[in-house]
């Protein structure tokens, strides 16, 4: 995994959270009280986020 600084991390998580809020299917099992941001963070932590970061 590419090491992201805090600004890049916020951008990637925000982009995926927006996709999830617009109806994209989650790639991990969401918990009942999980927000879109928490769900995007969990996807990133489990290395299943469908975004490619080029440096």
PDB file of N, CA, C and O in Angstrom, chain B, residues numbered from 101:
ATOM      1  N   UNK B 101       0.843  -1.185   0.000  1.00  0.00           N
ATOM      2  CA  UNK B 101       0.000   0.000   0.000  1.00  0.00           C
ATOM      3  C   UNK B 101       0.880   1.237   0.000  1.00  0.00           C
ATOM      4  O   UNK B 101       1.945   1.253   0.616  1.00  0.00           O
ATOM      5  N   UNK B 102       0.438   2.250  -0.679  1.00  0.00           N
ATOM      6  CA  UNK B 102       1.151   3.520  -0.750  1.00  0.00           C
ATOM      7  C   UNK B 102       0.957   4.281   0.556  1.00  0.00           C
ATOM      8  O   UNK B 102      -0.147   4.325   1.099  1.00  0.00           O
ATOM      9  N   UNK B 103       2.018   4.868   1.050  1.00  0.00           N
ATOM     10  CA  UNK B 103       1.924   5.682   2.268  1.00  0.00           C
ATOM     11  C   UNK B 103       1.328   7.038   1.897  1.00  0.00           C
ATOM     12  O   UNK B 103       1.890   7.763   1.075  1.00  0.00           O
ATOM     13  N   UNK B 104       0.196   7.379   2.501  1.00  0.00           N
ATOM     14  CA  UNK B 104      -0.499   8.634   2.199  1.00  0.00           C
ATOM     15  C   UNK B 104      -0.315   9.617   3.341  1.00  0.00           C
ATOM     16  O   UNK B 104      -0.314   9.234   4.511  1.00  0.00           O
ATOM     17  N   UNK B 105      -0.156  10.909   2.987  1.00  0.00           N
ATOM     18  CA  UNK B 105      -0.134  11.906   4.050  1.00  0.00           C
ATOM     19  C   UNK B 105      -1.577  12.201   4.460  1.00  0.00           C
ATOM     20  O   UNK B 105      -2.510  11.685   3.845  1.00  0.00           O
ATOM     21  N   UNK B 106      -1.767  13.009   5.474  1.00  0.00           N
ATOM     22  CA  UNK B 106      -3.113  13.212   6.023  1.00  0.00           C
ATOM     23  C   UNK B 106      -4.065  13.871   5.036  1.00  0.00           C
ATOM     24  O   UNK B 106      -5.271  13.629   5.092  1.00  0.00           O
ATOM     25  N   UNK B 107      -3.547  14.700   4.131  1.00  0.00           N
ATOM     26  CA  UNK B 107      -4.396  15.364   3.151  1.00  0.00           C
ATOM     27  C   UNK B 107      -4.846  14.392   2.070  1.00  0.00           C
ATOM     28  O   UNK B 107      -6.005  14.409   1.658  1.00  0.00           O
ATOM     29  N   UNK B 108      -3.935  13.547   1.612  1.00  0.00           N
ATOM     30  CA  UNK B 108      -4.268  12.536   0.618  1.00  0.00           C
ATOM     31  C   UNK B 108      -5.237  11.512   1.202  1.00  0.00           C
ATOM     32  O   UNK B 108      -6.176  11.083   0.531  1.00  0.00           O
ATOM     33  N   UNK B 109      -5.009  11.131   2.432  1.00  0.00           N
ATOM     34  CA  UNK B 109      -5.879  10.185   3.113  1.00  0.00           C
ATOM     35  C   UNK B 109      -7.298  10.730   3.216  1.00  0.00           C
ATOM     36  O   UNK B 109      -8.261  10.008   2.957  1.00  0.00           O
ATOM     37  N   UNK B 110      -7.432  11.998   3.590  1.00  0.00           N
ATOM     38  CA  UNK B 110      -8.744  12.628   3.707  1.00  0.00           C
ATOM     39  C   UNK B 110      -9.435  12.686   2.349  1.00  0.00           C
ATOM     40  O   UNK B 110     -10.645  12.477   2.260  1.00  0.00           O
ATOM     41  N   UNK B 111      -8.680  12.966   1.300  1.00  0.00           N
ATOM     42  CA  UNK B 111      -9.248  13.054  -0.049  1.00  0.00           C
ATOM     43  C   UNK B 111      -9.751  11.698  -0.533  1.00  0.00           C
ATOM     44  O   UNK B 111     -10.841  11.610  -1.099  1.00  0.00           O
ATOM     45  N   UNK B 112      -8.974  10.646  -0.317  1.00  0.00           N
ATOM     46  CA  UNK B 112      -9.347   9.302  -0.761  1.00  0.00           C
ATOM     47  C   UNK B 112     -10.563   8.799   0.018  1.00  0.00           C
ATOM     48  O   UNK B 112     -11.502   8.263  -0.571  1.00  0.00           O
ATOM     49  N   UNK B 113     -10.546   8.971   1.324  1.00  0.00           N
ATOM     50  CA  UNK B 113     -11.681   8.522   2.138  1.00  0.00           C
ATOM     51  C   UNK B 113     -12.930   9.325   1.798  1.00  0.00           C
ATOM     52  O   UNK B 113     -14.025   8.767   1.724  1.00  0.00           O
ATOM     53  N   UNK B 114     -12.775  10.624   1.593  1.00  0.00           N
ATOM     54  CA  UNK B 114     -13.916  11.466   1.224  1.00  0.00           C
ATOM     55  C   UNK B 114     -14.512  11.079  -0.117  1.00  0.00           C
ATOM     56  O   UNK B 114     -15.733  11.054  -0.271  1.00  0.00           O
ATOM     57  N   UNK B 115     -13.656  10.774  -1.095  1.00  0.00           N
ATOM     58  CA  UNK B 115     -14.137  10.372  -2.417  1.00  0.00           C
ATOM     59  C   UNK B 115     -14.921   9.065  -2.334  1.00  0.00           C
ATOM     60  O   UNK B 115     -15.983   8.937  -2.945  1.00  0.00           O
ATOM     61  N   UNK B 116     -14.406   8.105  -1.587  1.00  0.00           N
ATOM     62  CA  UNK B 116     -15.100   6.818  -1.458  1.00  0.00           C
ATOM     63  C   UNK B 116     -16.383   6.964  -0.648  1.00  0.00           C
ATOM     64  O   UNK B 116     -17.385   6.322  -0.965  1.00  0.00           O
ATOM     65  N   UNK B 117     -16.372   7.797   0.392  1.00  0.00           N
ATOM     66  CA  UNK B 117     -17.579   8.027   1.191  1.00  0.00           C
ATOM     67  C   UNK B 117     -18.673   8.654   0.323  1.00  0.00           C
ATOM     68  O   UNK B 117     -19.851   8.331   0.481  1.00  0.00           O
ATOM     69  N   UNK B 118     -18.293   9.541  -0.584  1.00  0.00           N
ATOM     70  CA  UNK B 118     -19.262  10.142  -1.500  1.00  0.00           C
ATOM     71  C   UNK B 118     -19.859   9.077  -2.410  1.00  0.00           C
ATOM     72  O   UNK B 118     -21.070   9.055  -2.629  1.00  0.00           O
ATOM     73  N   UNK B 119     -19.024   8.204  -2.936  1.00  0.00           N
ATOM     74  CA  UNK B 119     -19.518   7.116  -3.781  1.00  0.00           C
ATOM     75  C   UNK B 119     -20.512   6.245  -3.012  1.00  0.00           C
ATOM     76  O   UNK B 119     -21.563   5.879  -3.538  1.00  0.00           O
ATOM     77  N   UNK B 120     -20.177   5.921  -1.782  1.00  0.00           N
ATOM     78  CA  UNK B 120     -21.062   5.093  -0.957  1.00  0.00           C
ATOM     79  C   UNK B 120     -22.389   5.801  -0.687  1.00  0.00           C
ATOM     80  O   UNK B 120     -23.446   5.170  -0.715  1.00  0.00           O
ATOM     81  N   UNK B 121     -22.338   7.101  -0.427  1.00  0.00           N
ATOM     82  CA  UNK B 121     -23.558   7.854  -0.143  1.00  0.00           C
ATOM     83  C   UNK B 121     -24.457   7.969  -1.366  1.00  0.00           C
ATOM     84  O   UNK B 121     -25.665   8.169  -1.239  1.00  0.00           O
ATOM     85  N   UNK B 122     -23.863   7.840  -2.556  1.00  0.00           N
ATOM     86  CA  UNK B 122     -24.644   7.910  -3.793  1.00  0.00           C
ATOM     87  C   UNK B 122     -25.116   6.539  -4.266  1.00  0.00           C
ATOM     88  O   UNK B 122     -25.690   6.416  -5.348  1.00  0.00           O
ATOM     89  N   UNK B 123     -24.874   5.502  -3.450  1.00  0.00           N
ATOM     90  CA  UNK B 123     -25.432   4.196  -3.745  1.00  0.00           C
ATOM     91  C   UNK B 123     -24.457   3.123  -4.177  1.00  0.00           C
ATOM     92  O   UNK B 123     -24.888   2.024  -4.527  1.00  0.00           O
ATOM     93  N   UNK B 124     -23.155   3.393  -4.168  1.00  0.00           N
ATOM     94  CA  UNK B 124     -22.176   2.362  -4.524  1.00  0.00           C
ATOM     95  C   UNK B 124     -22.236   1.239  -3.486  1.00  0.00           C
ATOM     96  O   UNK B 124     -22.410   1.506  -2.297  1.00  0.00           O
ATOM     97  N   UNK B 125     -22.095  -0.004  -3.923  1.00  0.00           N
ATOM     98  CA  UNK B 125     -22.145  -1.109  -2.961  1.00  0.00           C
ATOM     99  C   UNK B 125     -20.899  -1.152  -2.091  1.00  0.00           C
ATOM    100  O   UNK B 125     -19.787  -1.015  -2.601  1.00  0.00           O
ATOM    101  N   UNK B 126     -21.065  -1.341  -0.788  1.00  0.00           N
ATOM    102  CA  UNK B 126     -19.900  -1.454   0.094  1.00  0.00           C
ATOM    103  C   UNK B 126     -19.161  -2.767  -0.153  1.00  0.00           C
ATOM    104  O   UNK B 126     -19.780  -3.786  -0.461  1.00  0.00           O
ATOM    105  N   UNK B 127     -17.852  -2.738  -0.017  1.00  0.00           N
ATOM    106  CA  UNK B 127     -17.025  -3.913  -0.258  1.00  0.00           C
ATOM    107  C   UNK B 127     -16.646  -4.641   1.023  1.00  0.00           C
ATOM    108  O   UNK B 127     -15.949  -5.654   0.981  1.00  0.00           O
ATOM    109  N   UNK B 128     -17.098  -4.133   2.153  1.00  0.00           N
ATOM    110  CA  UNK B 128     -16.949  -4.792   3.449  1.00  0.00           C
ATOM    111  C   UNK B 128     -18.327  -4.806   4.103  1.00  0.00           C
ATOM    112  O   UNK B 128     -19.209  -4.032   3.729  1.00  0.00           O
ATOM    113  N   UNK B 129     -18.501  -5.681   5.069  1.00  0.00           N
ATOM    114  CA  UNK B 129     -19.795  -5.759   5.744  1.00  0.00           C
ATOM    115  C   UNK B 129     -19.949  -4.562   6.693  1.00  0.00           C
ATOM    116  O   UNK B 129     -19.177  -4.419   7.641  1.00  0.00           O
ATOM    117  N   UNK B 130     -20.941  -3.708   6.437  1.00  0.00           N
ATOM    118  CA  UNK B 130     -21.131  -2.553   7.329  1.00  0.00           C
ATOM    119  C   UNK B 130     -21.816  -2.952   8.631  1.00  0.00           C
ATOM    120  O   UNK B 130     -22.647  -3.860   8.669  1.00  0.00           O
ATOM    121  N   UNK B 131     -21.446  -2.252   9.684  1.00  0.00           N
ATOM    122  CA  UNK B 131     -22.136  -2.416  10.964  1.00  0.00           C
ATOM    123  C   UNK B 131     -23.361  -1.509  10.952  1.00  0.00           C
ATOM    124  O   UNK B 131     -23.456  -0.617  10.109  1.00  0.00           O
ATOM    125  N   UNK B 132     -24.271  -1.714  11.845  1.00  0.00           N
ATOM    126  CA  UNK B 132     -25.563  -1.009  11.799  1.00  0.00           C
ATOM    127  C   UNK B 132     -25.441   0.501  11.988  1.00  0.00           C
ATOM    128  O   UNK B 132     -26.227   1.249  11.407  1.00  0.00           O
ATOM    129  N   UNK B 133     -24.486   0.968  12.778  1.00  0.00           N
ATOM    130  CA  UNK B 133     -24.387   2.400  13.066  1.00  0.00           C
ATOM    131  C   UNK B 133     -23.203   3.058  12.365  1.00  0.00           C
ATOM    132  O   UNK B 133     -22.771   4.136  12.773  1.00  0.00           O
ATOM    133  N   UNK B 134     -22.680   2.441  11.336  1.00  0.00           N
ATOM    134  CA  UNK B 134     -21.472   2.928  10.668  1.00  0.00           C
ATOM    135  C   UNK B 134     -21.822   4.027   9.662  1.00  0.00           C
ATOM    136  O   UNK B 134     -22.738   3.865   8.855  1.00  0.00           O
ATOM    137  N   UNK B 135     -21.091   5.145   9.711  1.00  0.00           N
ATOM    138  CA  UNK B 135     -21.282   6.221   8.744  1.00  0.00           C
ATOM    139  C   UNK B 135     -20.548   5.872   7.452  1.00  0.00           C
ATOM    140  O   UNK B 135     -19.769   4.920   7.414  1.00  0.00           O
ATOM    141  N   UNK B 136     -20.795   6.639   6.403  1.00  0.00           N
ATOM    142  CA  UNK B 136     -20.117   6.407   5.130  1.00  0.00           C
ATOM    143  C   UNK B 136     -18.607   6.618   5.268  1.00  0.00           C
ATOM    144  O   UNK B 136     -17.822   5.909   4.639  1.00  0.00           O
ATOM    145  N   UNK B 137     -18.211   7.568   6.072  1.00  0.00           N
ATOM    146  CA  UNK B 137     -16.786   7.835   6.275  1.00  0.00           C
ATOM    147  C   UNK B 137     -16.135   6.663   7.003  1.00  0.00           C
ATOM    148  O   UNK B 137     -15.043   6.230   6.633  1.00  0.00           O
ATOM    149  N   UNK B 138     -16.798   6.152   8.030  1.00  0.00           N
ATOM    150  CA  UNK B 138     -16.262   4.995   8.756  1.00  0.00           C
ATOM    151  C   UNK B 138     -16.192   3.764   7.857  1.00  0.00           C
ATOM    152  O   UNK B 138     -15.255   2.971   7.949  1.00  0.00           O
ATOM    153  N   UNK B 139     -17.177   3.613   7.001  1.00  0.00           N
ATOM    154  CA  UNK B 139     -17.195   2.487   6.072  1.00  0.00           C
ATOM    155  C   UNK B 139     -16.049   2.611   5.057  1.00  0.00           C
ATOM    156  O   UNK B 139     -15.390   1.619   4.744  1.00  0.00           O
ATOM    157  N   UNK B 140     -15.813   3.814   4.548  1.00  0.00           N
ATOM    158  CA  UNK B 140     -14.703   4.042   3.623  1.00  0.00           C
ATOM    159  C   UNK B 140     -13.362   3.784   4.318  1.00  0.00           C
ATOM    160  O   UNK B 140     -12.455   3.215   3.710  1.00  0.00           O
ATOM    161  N   UNK B 141     -13.228   4.190   5.568  1.00  0.00           N
ATOM    162  CA  UNK B 141     -12.003   3.946   6.327  1.00  0.00           C
ATOM    163  C   UNK B 141     -11.779   2.441   6.515  1.00  0.00           C
ATOM    164  O   UNK B 141     -10.652   1.958   6.411  1.00  0.00           O
ATOM    165  N   UNK B 142     -12.858   1.708   6.792  1.00  0.00           N
ATOM    166  CA  UNK B 142     -12.751   0.259   6.968  1.00  0.00           C
ATOM    167  C   UNK B 142     -12.330  -0.409   5.664  1.00  0.00           C
ATOM    168  O   UNK B 142     -11.526  -1.342   5.681  1.00  0.00           O
ATOM    169  N   UNK B 143     -12.863   0.057   4.533  1.00  0.00           N
ATOM    170  CA  UNK B 143     -12.453  -0.473   3.235  1.00  0.00           C
ATOM    171  C   UNK B 143     -10.969  -0.221   2.988  1.00  0.00           C
ATOM    172  O   UNK B 143     -10.263  -1.098   2.489  1.00  0.00           O
ATOM    173  N   UNK B 144     -10.503   0.957   3.330  1.00  0.00           N
ATOM    174  CA  UNK B 144      -9.088   1.289   3.153  1.00  0.00           C
ATOM    175  C   UNK B 144      -8.219   0.428   4.061  1.00  0.00           C
ATOM    176  O   UNK B 144      -7.180  -0.069   3.629  1.00  0.00           O
ATOM    177  N   UNK B 145      -8.630   0.247   5.308  1.00  0.00           N
ATOM    178  CA  UNK B 145      -7.873  -0.565   6.264  1.00  0.00           C
ATOM    179  C   UNK B 145      -7.773  -2.024   5.814  1.00  0.00           C
ATOM    180  O   UNK B 145      -6.745  -2.672   6.015  1.00  0.00           O
ATOM    181  N   UNK B 146      -8.841  -2.533   5.206  1.00  0.00           N
ATOM    182  CA  UNK B 146      -8.857  -3.924   4.762  1.00  0.00           C
ATOM    183  C   UNK B 146      -8.324  -4.085   3.339  1.00  0.00           C
ATOM    184  O   UNK B 146      -8.336  -5.184   2.784  1.00  0.00           O
ATOM    185  N   UNK B 147      -7.862  -2.989   2.759  1.00  0.00           N
ATOM    186  CA  UNK B 147      -7.216  -2.983   1.433  1.00  0.00           C
ATOM    187  C   UNK B 147      -8.135  -3.496   0.326  1.00  0.00           C
ATOM    188  O   UNK B 147      -7.695  -4.227  -0.562  1.00  0.00           O
ATOM    189  N   UNK B 148      -9.411  -3.111   0.380  1.00  0.00           N
ATOM    190  CA  UNK B 148     -10.360  -3.500  -0.666  1.00  0.00           C
ATOM    191  C   UNK B 148     -10.967  -2.288  -1.367  1.00  0.00           C
ATOM    192  O   UNK B 148     -11.866  -2.442  -2.193  1.00  0.00           O
ATOM    193  N   UNK B 149     -10.492  -1.093  -1.053  1.00  0.00           N
ATOM    194  CA  UNK B 149     -11.034   0.112  -1.661  1.00  0.00           C
ATOM    195  C   UNK B 149     -10.730   0.106  -3.163  1.00  0.00           C
ATOM    196  O   UNK B 149      -9.590  -0.120  -3.568  1.00  0.00           O
ATOM    197  N   UNK B 150     -11.753   0.357  -3.984  1.00  0.00           N
ATOM    198  CA  UNK B 150     -11.569   0.263  -5.437  1.00  0.00           C
ATOM    199  C   UNK B 150     -11.021   1.535  -6.084  1.00  0.00           C
ATOM    200  O   UNK B 150     -11.364   1.845  -7.225  1.00  0.00           O
ATOM    201  N   UNK B 151     -10.192   2.253  -5.383  1.00  0.00           N
ATOM    202  CA  UNK B 151      -9.564   3.459  -5.927  1.00  0.00           C
ATOM    203  C   UNK B 151      -8.076   3.231  -6.098  1.00  0.00           C
ATOM    204  O   UNK B 151      -7.445   2.542  -5.297  1.00  0.00           O
ATOM    205  N   UNK B 152      -7.528   3.809  -7.135  1.00  0.00           N
ATOM    206  CA  UNK B 152      -6.090   3.698  -7.396  1.00  0.00           C
ATOM    207  C   UNK B 152      -5.450   5.049  -7.141  1.00  0.00           C
ATOM    208  O   UNK B 152      -5.912   6.065  -7.658  1.00  0.00           O
ATOM    209  N   UNK B 153      -4.393   5.066  -6.349  1.00  0.00           N
ATOM    210  CA  UNK B 153      -3.682   6.304  -6.047  1.00  0.00           C
ATOM    211  C   UNK B 153      -2.359   6.271  -6.780  1.00  0.00           C
ATOM    212  O   UNK B 153      -1.547   5.371  -6.567  1.00  0.00           O
ATOM    213  N   UNK B 154      -2.139   7.250  -7.642  1.00  0.00           N
ATOM    214  CA  UNK B 154      -0.880   7.363  -8.373  1.00  0.00           C
ATOM    215  C   UNK B 154      -0.060   8.476  -7.762  1.00  0.00           C
ATOM    216  O   UNK B 154      -0.578   9.565  -7.515  1.00  0.00           O
ATOM    217  N   UNK B 155       1.209   8.221  -7.515  1.00  0.00           N
ATOM    218  CA  UNK B 155       2.099   9.240  -6.958  1.00  0.00           C
ATOM    219  C   UNK B 155       3.169   9.567  -7.937  1.00  0.00           C
ATOM    220  O   UNK B 155       4.026  10.406  -7.659  1.00  0.00           O
TER     221      UNK B 155
END
